[in-house]
Amino acid sequence: MAEKIKSFADLDAWKESHRLVIIIYRITKNFPREEIFGLTNQMRRAAISISSNIAEGFSRETNKDKCRFYVIAKGSAIELQNQLLAARDIGYLDIRNFDSAAAKSIKVHMLINGLIRKVK
C-alpha cells in the first residue's frame, strides 16, 4: 500500500530535488572563487528553486495553481541541466561529478513531469 502524502517532504520529486541541491552545493564548493557570483550562484539558485517550487506547489489549493509551480520547478531543472553542461565544458566539473548531477537532474525532471500529469 502506498504511503499517504501529508507534506511536500513526502513527495518523491521533492526528496530527489533536495538530494540534487546537496549535490550541487558540494560540487560548486570547488568552483573557482571568481565564480561565486556567477555560475556557482546561478547553479545553486536553480537547484534550490526546484525543491522550493515543488514545496510551494504542494501547498496550493487548486490543481491549476499547483501545476503552475510544478512547471516553474521543471523550468529550473532544465536551467540547471544547461548550467551543468556549461560547467563541464568550461572544465569546472569532472565527468564523475557531472554524470552524477546530470543523472539526478534528469530523474528530478521526470518526477516533476509525473506531478504535473497527476494534477492536470
C-alpha positions, 0 to 999 in steps of 0.5 A: 500500500502506498504511503499517504502524502501529508507534506511536500517532504513526502513527495518523491520529486521533492526528496530527489530535488533536495538530494540534487541541491546537496549535490550541487552545493558540494560540487560548486564548493570547488568552483573557482572563487571568481565564480561565486557570483556567477555560475556557482550562484546561478547553479545553486539558485536553480537547484534550490528553486526546484525543491522550493517550487515543488514545496510551494506547489504542494501547498496550493489549493487548486490543481491549476495553481499547483501545476503552475509551480510544478512547471516553474520547478521543471523550468529550473531543472532544465536551467540547471541541466544547461548550467551543468553542461556549461560547467563541464565544458568550461572544465569546472566539473569532472565527468564523475561529478557531472554524470552524477548531477546530470543523472539526478537532474534528469530523474528530478525532471521526470518526477516533476513531469509525473506531478504535473500529469497527476494534477492536470 
